[in-house]
Amino acid sequence: MLYSSGTTGRPKGVLRPLPASAPAEMLPIYRFLAGMWRFAEGLNYLSPAPLYHAAPHIGVNLTIRHGGTAIIMERFDPERALALVERHRVTHAQYVPTMLSRMLKLPEIARHRYDLSSLKVAIHAAAPCPVQVKQAMIEWWGPIILEYYGMTEGIGLTVCDTAEWLAHKGTVGRPVFGELHILDAEMNPCRTGEIGQVWFKLGSPFSYFNDPQRTREVLSADGTMGTAGDVGYVDEDGYLYLTDRSSFMIISGGVNIYPQEAEDLLISHPKVADAAVFGVPNEDLGEEVKAVVQLVSEIDPGPEIEAELIACCGQHLARHKVPRSVDFVPQLPRSPTGKLYKRILRDRYWQGHTTRIL
């Protein structure tokens, strides 16, 4: 039984009915993923994330089934990850966007020190990837990057390869498993291009272990659809774009603000190692936009870099989306799989408030 990552609360055990197939047989979903990830006999797979998470667990499982070699990092280090590709002639690897960003921010000499020509497929998932980061990765590694969007709950899956992404920049792909629906707060279908909550019609049932209340929260009233709480829209070609998680939406002066745009800009800044954007108390507006930033090692925090980052956001975003202030921390809290524990950061600013309606 796999557990959710816990980015929006305590990790939840995902309980599914036992499959009808014999234990020695590959599950249909694994067979599908092996084809999607282009696994082949004798591959060399680099796993830079912990094996208790669904994606690395499945990747290593499938590598063994294909008679391949799994190279497992005990912790991610950007330059060591490149060195392992060269040393073991890695053909397949799976990352999260933070890992891609940190490899891109290595010194130029380190980025080009290693022979990466053995790489055939570089998979990434777990969070939306900033457009600037993915574009830079494609320019560096070529058209080998494959993205997918899914959940530990297994309620739906979207996929896009490099060519599809270049034609629909920012997408996380088209659905290949589960029937995708974008719904408003009243559970009505949204129009093409209109932002709403992402739902999938359940292909198989699930429940959270010993947690019926949380199970009810993620299922539609009739139990036919499930959601991970993500927000996004679908374009005219059926490609899904994620804009944020509904739980991190900021309401400032009655205006809904999804902070992912500002986060993507900040993470792409050359002086920023990591960033989080969320709402903090404002007596007049209810909430205001706050950025918490981890700078690269050679940059010191201070008013000048704060002003530079705010100005950078102001050049690309509407005024109400720009962070009003930036706080600096030595390290942002992330899970070993690279997911940001934004809730931990945000809760520090809301201590002493019994409600977020001020």
JOPERA-V819618 format. One record per backbone hydrogen bond with DSSP energy under -1.0 kcal/mol. NH is the residue of the N-H (numbers start at 1). CO is the residue of the C=O. E is the energy in kcal/mol with one decimal. If there is no record, write none. Layout:
nh = (NH:NH)
co = (CO:CO)
e = (E:E)
//
This chain:
nh = (4:14:15:25:31:32:33:34:35:36:37:39:42:43:45:46:47:53:57:58:59:60:61:62:63:64:65:66:67:68:69:71:73:81:82:83:84:85:86:87:88:90:91:92:93:94:95:99:100:101:102:103:104:105:106:111:112:113:119:120:121:122:123:124:125:134:135:136:137:138:139:140:141:142:144:146:147:148:149:154:157:158:159:160:165:166:167:171:172:174:176:177:181:183:184:187:190:193:194:196:197:198:199:200:201:202:207:209:211:215:216:217:218:220:223:226:227:231:232:233:235:238:240:241:243:244:246:248:249:250:252:253:255:257:263:264:265:266:267:268:269:272:273:274:276:278:280:282:286:288:290:291:292:293:294:296:299:306:307:308:309:310:311:312:313:314:315:316:317:321:322:324:327:329:335:338:341:342:345:346:347:349:353)
co = (12:2:207:22:27:28:29:30:31:32:33:34:66:40:69:92:71:50:53:54:55:56:57:58:59:60:61:62:64:63:43:45:47:77:78:79:80:81:82:83:84:85:44:44:121:46:123:96:96:97:98:99:100:101:103:107:108:110:116:91:91:144:93:146:95:130:131:132:133:134:135:136:137:138:142:122:160:124:158:151:177:149:174:147:161:162:163:168:240:159:157:157:199:197:188:184:182:234:191:232:183:230:181:226:179:224:15:13:208:211:212:213:214:225:220:200:218:244:196:241:239:235:173:233:231:231:229:245:246:257:255:285:252:250:259:260:261:262:263:264:266:269:294:294:292:290:288:286:282:280:278:325:276:327:274:271:296:302:303:304:305:306:307:308:309:310:311:313:313:318:319:289:291:293:339:335:333:340:341:342:343:346:350)
e = (-2.4:-3.0:-3.2:-1.7:-2.3:-2.3:-2.4:-2.6:-1.6:-2.4:-3.0:-2.5:-2.0:-1.4:-3.0:-2.6:-3.1:-1.1:-2.2:-2.7:-2.7:-2.6:-2.2:-2.8:-1.9:-2.3:-2.1:-1.6:-1.7:-3.0:-2.4:-3.3:-2.4:-2.4:-1.3:-2.3:-2.4:-1.3:-1.7:-2.7:-2.5:-1.5:-2.1:-2.3:-1.7:-1.3:-3.0:-1.2:-1.4:-2.6:-2.1:-2.0:-2.1:-1.3:-1.3:-2.2:-1.6:-1.1:-1.6:-3.0:-2.0:-2.5:-3.2:-2.2:-1.4:-2.4:-2.7:-1.9:-2.1:-2.4:-2.1:-1.6:-3.4:-2.2:-1.9:-2.5:-2.8:-1.5:-2.2:-1.8:-2.4:-2.3:-2.0:-2.4:-2.3:-2.6:-1.4:-2.2:-2.8:-2.0:-2.8:-1.5:-2.9:-2.3:-2.7:-2.1:-2.9:-2.2:-2.4:-2.6:-2.7:-2.7:-2.9:-2.4:-2.5:-2.7:-1.9:-2.6:-2.0:-1.8:-2.2:-1.6:-1.1:-2.3:-2.0:-2.5:-1.9:-3.7:-2.8:-2.2:-2.2:-1.9:-2.8:-2.8:-3.3:-1.6:-3.3:-1.9:-1.3:-3.2:-2.3:-2.8:-1.6:-3.2:-2.3:-2.9:-1.9:-2.4:-2.9:-1.4:-1.3:-1.8:-2.8:-1.9:-2.1:-2.1:-2.3:-1.3:-2.7:-2.2:-2.8:-2.0:-2.9:-2.9:-2.9:-2.0:-1.9:-1.9:-2.4:-2.1:-2.2:-2.2:-2.4:-2.0:-2.1:-2.2:-1.3:-1.1:-2.0:-1.8:-1.2:-2.5:-2.7:-2.1:-3.0:-2.4:-2.8:-1.5:-1.1:-3.0:-2.5:-1.2:-2.0)
//
